[in-house]
């Protein structure tokens, strides 16, 4: 369900952007082999779960650590894609999901050109992914 909240009630949203995100990055996690194939093809079509759901799942900066713990715990070989949402156009929708939070969903392939950076997500001793310190990503409280 798309959000119809008035502008100002959601971080990064303004009336001018018609409920689209500002230039804050959004994040997606996938297997390294999936991303390597996307680089060759020029676009990423999503994981098997994304394909089953009909859209590519993304998280905001305040959501991605919790998303990794919930959906990718203990999985090695995972990369984090830092994506410029301005390059995704109208195919990007912010929709209500886990706990009523709004999450970015992409209804179409992710162009490789929209990806600003790719980071390996190594596991610590407890099976949690270690995020790059320079991104300053933390689990929302």
TIVO-579806 format. One record per residue (C-alpha): x, y, z; residue in one letter; residue number from 1. Coordinates in nm, 3 decimals. Each point is the difference from the previous one (the first is absolute). Layout:
% residues N
<atom><px>X</px><py>Y</py><pz>Z</pz><res>A</res><n>NUM</n></atom>
...
This chain:
% residues 141
<atom><px>0.000</px><py>0.000</py><pz>0.000</pz><res>X</res><n>1</n></atom>
<atom><px>0.149</px><py>0.335</py><pz>-0.103</pz><res>X</res><n>2</n></atom>
<atom><px>0.019</px><py>0.268</py><pz>0.264</pz><res>X</res><n>3</n></atom>
<atom><px>-0.225</px><py>0.301</py><pz>-0.032</pz><res>X</res><n>4</n></atom>
<atom><px>0.142</px><py>0.179</py><pz>0.303</pz><res>X</res><n>5</n></atom>
<atom><px>0.028</px><py>0.374</py><pz>-0.046</pz><res>X</res><n>6</n></atom>
<atom><px>0.345</px><py>0.142</py><pz>-0.081</pz><res>X</res><n>7</n></atom>
<atom><px>0.200</px><py>0.080</py><pz>0.308</pz><res>X</res><n>8</n></atom>
<atom><px>-0.110</px><py>-0.314</py><pz>0.186</pz><res>X</res><n>9</n></atom>
<atom><px>0.272</px><py>-0.209</py><pz>-0.158</pz><res>X</res><n>10</n></atom>
<atom><px>0.371</px><py>0.078</py><pz>0.006</pz><res>X</res><n>11</n></atom>
<atom><px>0.133</px><py>0.103</py><pz>-0.339</pz><res>X</res><n>12</n></atom>
<atom><px>-0.340</px><py>0.072</py><pz>-0.149</pz><res>X</res><n>13</n></atom>
<atom><px>-0.130</px><py>0.334</py><pz>-0.125</pz><res>X</res><n>14</n></atom>
<atom><px>-0.299</px><py>0.117</py><pz>-0.198</pz><res>X</res><n>15</n></atom>
<atom><px>0.232</px><py>0.074</py><pz>-0.293</pz><res>X</res><n>16</n></atom>
<atom><px>0.115</px><py>-0.362</py><pz>-0.025</pz><res>X</res><n>17</n></atom>
<atom><px>-0.357</px><py>-0.134</py><pz>0.009</pz><res>X</res><n>18</n></atom>
<atom><px>0.082</px><py>-0.246</py><pz>0.278</pz><res>X</res><n>19</n></atom>
<atom><px>0.325</px><py>-0.117</py><pz>-0.159</pz><res>X</res><n>20</n></atom>
<atom><px>0.322</px><py>-0.020</py><pz>0.200</pz><res>X</res><n>21</n></atom>
<atom><px>0.254</px><py>0.279</py><pz>-0.009</pz><res>X</res><n>22</n></atom>
<atom><px>0.363</px><py>-0.075</py><pz>-0.081</pz><res>X</res><n>23</n></atom>
<atom><px>0.058</px><py>-0.221</py><pz>0.304</pz><res>X</res><n>24</n></atom>
<atom><px>0.133</px><py>-0.340</py><pz>-0.105</pz><res>X</res><n>25</n></atom>
<atom><px>-0.203</px><py>-0.317</py><pz>0.026</pz><res>X</res><n>26</n></atom>
<atom><px>0.151</px><py>-0.346</py><pz>0.050</pz><res>X</res><n>27</n></atom>
<atom><px>-0.044</px><py>-0.350</py><pz>-0.133</pz><res>X</res><n>28</n></atom>
<atom><px>0.177</px><py>-0.321</py><pz>0.101</pz><res>X</res><n>29</n></atom>
<atom><px>0.062</px><py>-0.286</py><pz>-0.238</pz><res>X</res><n>30</n></atom>
<atom><px>0.242</px><py>-0.284</py><pz>-0.060</pz><res>X</res><n>31</n></atom>
<atom><px>0.330</px><py>0.096</py><pz>-0.160</pz><res>X</res><n>32</n></atom>
<atom><px>-0.064</px><py>-0.239</py><pz>-0.293</pz><res>X</res><n>33</n></atom>
<atom><px>-0.339</px><py>0.164</py><pz>-0.067</pz><res>X</res><n>34</n></atom>
<atom><px>0.165</px><py>0.342</py><pz>-0.010</pz><res>X</res><n>35</n></atom>
<atom><px>0.283</px><py>-0.122</py><pz>-0.225</pz><res>X</res><n>36</n></atom>
<atom><px>-0.257</px><py>-0.130</py><pz>-0.248</pz><res>X</res><n>37</n></atom>
<atom><px>-0.186</px><py>0.334</py><pz>0.016</pz><res>X</res><n>38</n></atom>
<atom><px>0.320</px><py>0.190</py><pz>-0.076</pz><res>X</res><n>39</n></atom>
<atom><px>0.044</px><py>-0.210</py><pz>-0.314</pz><res>X</res><n>40</n></atom>
<atom><px>-0.365</px><py>0.047</py><pz>-0.103</pz><res>X</res><n>41</n></atom>
<atom><px>-0.022</px><py>0.372</py><pz>0.087</pz><res>X</res><n>42</n></atom>
<atom><px>-0.296</px><py>-0.050</py><pz>0.235</pz><res>X</res><n>43</n></atom>
<atom><px>-0.096</px><py>-0.201</py><pz>0.307</pz><res>X</res><n>44</n></atom>
<atom><px>-0.333</px><py>-0.180</py><pz>-0.011</pz><res>X</res><n>45</n></atom>
<atom><px>-0.016</px><py>-0.085</py><pz>0.370</pz><res>X</res><n>46</n></atom>
<atom><px>0.043</px><py>-0.306</py><pz>0.218</pz><res>X</res><n>47</n></atom>
<atom><px>-0.238</px><py>-0.296</py><pz>-0.015</pz><res>X</res><n>48</n></atom>
<atom><px>-0.196</px><py>0.160</py><pz>0.289</pz><res>X</res><n>49</n></atom>
<atom><px>-0.018</px><py>0.334</py><pz>-0.184</pz><res>X</res><n>50</n></atom>
<atom><px>-0.125</px><py>-0.176</py><pz>-0.312</pz><res>X</res><n>51</n></atom>
<atom><px>-0.263</px><py>-0.189</py><pz>0.201</pz><res>X</res><n>52</n></atom>
<atom><px>-0.118</px><py>0.326</py><pz>0.162</pz><res>X</res><n>53</n></atom>
<atom><px>-0.007</px><py>0.191</py><pz>-0.331</pz><res>X</res><n>54</n></atom>
<atom><px>0.242</px><py>0.273</py><pz>0.105</pz><res>X</res><n>55</n></atom>
<atom><px>0.357</px><py>0.050</py><pz>0.121</pz><res>X</res><n>56</n></atom>
<atom><px>0.020</px><py>0.058</py><pz>0.376</pz><res>X</res><n>57</n></atom>
<atom><px>0.203</px><py>0.296</py><pz>0.123</pz><res>X</res><n>58</n></atom>
<atom><px>0.057</px><py>0.154</py><pz>0.342</pz><res>X</res><n>59</n></atom>
<atom><px>0.070</px><py>0.350</py><pz>0.117</pz><res>X</res><n>60</n></atom>
<atom><px>0.315</px><py>0.079</py><pz>0.195</pz><res>X</res><n>61</n></atom>
<atom><px>-0.187</px><py>-0.041</py><pz>0.328</pz><res>X</res><n>62</n></atom>
<atom><px>-0.147</px><py>-0.337</py><pz>-0.106</pz><res>X</res><n>63</n></atom>
<atom><px>0.276</px><py>-0.196</py><pz>-0.175</pz><res>X</res><n>64</n></atom>
<atom><px>0.180</px><py>-0.135</py><pz>0.309</pz><res>X</res><n>65</n></atom>
<atom><px>-0.325</px><py>-0.146</py><pz>0.137</pz><res>X</res><n>66</n></atom>
<atom><px>-0.092</px><py>-0.133</py><pz>-0.347</pz><res>X</res><n>67</n></atom>
<atom><px>0.335</px><py>-0.181</py><pz>-0.018</pz><res>X</res><n>68</n></atom>
<atom><px>-0.054</px><py>-0.155</py><pz>0.343</pz><res>X</res><n>69</n></atom>
<atom><px>-0.355</px><py>-0.110</py><pz>-0.090</pz><res>X</res><n>70</n></atom>
<atom><px>0.047</px><py>-0.121</py><pz>-0.358</pz><res>X</res><n>71</n></atom>
<atom><px>0.372</px><py>-0.074</py><pz>-0.050</pz><res>X</res><n>72</n></atom>
<atom><px>0.129</px><py>-0.113</py><pz>0.342</pz><res>X</res><n>73</n></atom>
<atom><px>0.292</px><py>-0.238</py><pz>-0.031</pz><res>X</res><n>74</n></atom>
<atom><px>0.016</px><py>0.021</py><pz>-0.380</pz><res>X</res><n>75</n></atom>
<atom><px>0.351</px><py>0.048</py><pz>-0.134</pz><res>X</res><n>76</n></atom>
<atom><px>0.086</px><py>0.144</py><pz>-0.340</pz><res>X</res><n>77</n></atom>
<atom><px>-0.246</px><py>0.287</py><pz>0.036</pz><res>X</res><n>78</n></atom>
<atom><px>0.062</px><py>0.345</py><pz>-0.145</pz><res>X</res><n>79</n></atom>
<atom><px>-0.166</px><py>0.328</py><pz>0.085</pz><res>X</res><n>80</n></atom>
<atom><px>-0.104</px><py>0.221</py><pz>-0.290</pz><res>X</res><n>81</n></atom>
<atom><px>-0.018</px><py>0.374</py><pz>0.069</pz><res>X</res><n>82</n></atom>
<atom><px>-0.250</px><py>0.136</py><pz>-0.251</pz><res>X</res><n>83</n></atom>
<atom><px>-0.095</px><py>0.349</py><pz>-0.118</pz><res>X</res><n>84</n></atom>
<atom><px>-0.382</px><py>0.003</py><pz>0.011</pz><res>X</res><n>85</n></atom>
<atom><px>-0.017</px><py>0.301</py><pz>-0.234</pz><res>X</res><n>86</n></atom>
<atom><px>0.113</px><py>-0.229</py><pz>-0.284</pz><res>X</res><n>87</n></atom>
<atom><px>-0.290</px><py>-0.243</py><pz>0.046</pz><res>X</res><n>88</n></atom>
<atom><px>-0.290</px><py>0.221</py><pz>-0.109</pz><res>X</res><n>89</n></atom>
<atom><px>-0.362</px><py>-0.089</py><pz>0.056</pz><res>X</res><n>90</n></atom>
<atom><px>0.077</px><py>-0.372</py><pz>0.034</pz><res>X</res><n>91</n></atom>
<atom><px>0.112</px><py>0.072</py><pz>0.360</pz><res>X</res><n>92</n></atom>
<atom><px>-0.286</px><py>0.000</py><pz>0.251</pz><res>X</res><n>93</n></atom>
<atom><px>0.011</px><py>0.050</py><pz>0.377</pz><res>X</res><n>94</n></atom>
<atom><px>-0.242</px><py>-0.252</py><pz>0.149</pz><res>X</res><n>95</n></atom>
<atom><px>-0.106</px><py>-0.108</py><pz>0.343</pz><res>X</res><n>96</n></atom>
<atom><px>0.163</px><py>-0.318</py><pz>0.123</pz><res>X</res><n>97</n></atom>
<atom><px>0.162</px><py>-0.132</py><pz>0.319</pz><res>X</res><n>98</n></atom>
<atom><px>-0.151</px><py>0.168</py><pz>0.307</pz><res>X</res><n>99</n></atom>
<atom><px>-0.180</px><py>0.260</py><pz>-0.211</pz><res>X</res><n>100</n></atom>
<atom><px>0.330</px><py>0.149</py><pz>-0.122</pz><res>X</res><n>101</n></atom>
<atom><px>0.030</px><py>0.126</py><pz>-0.356</pz><res>X</res><n>102</n></atom>
<atom><px>0.252</px><py>-0.191</py><pz>-0.210</pz><res>X</res><n>103</n></atom>
<atom><px>0.118</px><py>0.073</py><pz>-0.354</pz><res>X</res><n>104</n></atom>
<atom><px>-0.109</px><py>-0.259</py><pz>-0.257</pz><res>X</res><n>105</n></atom>
<atom><px>0.116</px><py>0.002</py><pz>-0.361</pz><res>X</res><n>106</n></atom>
<atom><px>-0.251</px><py>-0.127</py><pz>-0.256</pz><res>X</res><n>107</n></atom>
<atom><px>0.244</px><py>-0.084</py><pz>-0.276</pz><res>X</res><n>108</n></atom>
<atom><px>0.367</px><py>-0.080</py><pz>-0.048</pz><res>X</res><n>109</n></atom>
<atom><px>0.271</px><py>0.195</py><pz>0.183</pz><res>X</res><n>110</n></atom>
<atom><px>0.230</px><py>0.168</py><pz>-0.253</pz><res>X</res><n>111</n></atom>
<atom><px>0.364</px><py>-0.056</py><pz>0.088</pz><res>X</res><n>112</n></atom>
<atom><px>0.052</px><py>0.372</py><pz>-0.067</pz><res>X</res><n>113</n></atom>
<atom><px>-0.219</px><py>0.086</py><pz>0.304</pz><res>X</res><n>114</n></atom>
<atom><px>0.236</px><py>-0.182</py><pz>0.237</pz><res>X</res><n>115</n></atom>
<atom><px>0.241</px><py>0.246</py><pz>0.161</pz><res>X</res><n>116</n></atom>
<atom><px>0.206</px><py>-0.257</py><pz>0.192</pz><res>X</res><n>117</n></atom>
<atom><px>0.022</px><py>-0.371</py><pz>0.080</pz><res>X</res><n>118</n></atom>
<atom><px>0.129</px><py>-0.122</py><pz>0.338</pz><res>X</res><n>119</n></atom>
<atom><px>0.079</px><py>-0.350</py><pz>0.123</pz><res>X</res><n>120</n></atom>
<atom><px>-0.190</px><py>-0.087</py><pz>0.319</pz><res>X</res><n>121</n></atom>
<atom><px>0.222</px><py>-0.240</py><pz>0.197</pz><res>X</res><n>122</n></atom>
<atom><px>-0.142</px><py>-0.188</py><pz>0.295</pz><res>X</res><n>123</n></atom>
<atom><px>0.116</px><py>0.043</py><pz>0.358</pz><res>X</res><n>124</n></atom>
<atom><px>0.035</px><py>-0.294</py><pz>0.243</pz><res>X</res><n>125</n></atom>
<atom><px>-0.373</px><py>0.016</py><pz>0.082</pz><res>X</res><n>126</n></atom>
<atom><px>-0.112</px><py>-0.016</py><pz>-0.365</pz><res>X</res><n>127</n></atom>
<atom><px>-0.094</px><py>0.368</py><pz>-0.027</pz><res>X</res><n>128</n></atom>
<atom><px>0.112</px><py>0.201</py><pz>-0.298</pz><res>X</res><n>129</n></atom>
<atom><px>0.263</px><py>0.267</py><pz>0.050</pz><res>X</res><n>130</n></atom>
<atom><px>-0.094</px><py>0.321</py><pz>-0.178</pz><res>X</res><n>131</n></atom>
<atom><px>0.261</px><py>0.247</py><pz>-0.127</pz><res>X</res><n>132</n></atom>
<atom><px>0.076</px><py>0.254</py><pz>0.272</pz><res>X</res><n>133</n></atom>
<atom><px>0.004</px><py>0.289</py><pz>-0.247</pz><res>X</res><n>134</n></atom>
<atom><px>-0.371</px><py>-0.052</py><pz>-0.071</pz><res>X</res><n>135</n></atom>
<atom><px>-0.088</px><py>0.051</py><pz>0.367</pz><res>X</res><n>136</n></atom>
<atom><px>-0.295</px><py>-0.239</py><pz>-0.027</pz><res>X</res><n>137</n></atom>
<atom><px>-0.157</px><py>-0.096</py><pz>0.329</pz><res>X</res><n>138</n></atom>
<atom><px>-0.299</px><py>-0.200</py><pz>0.102</pz><res>X</res><n>139</n></atom>
<atom><px>-0.300</px><py>0.224</py><pz>0.062</pz><res>X</res><n>140</n></atom>
<atom><px>-0.109</px><py>0.005</py><pz>0.361</pz><res>X</res><n>141</n></atom>
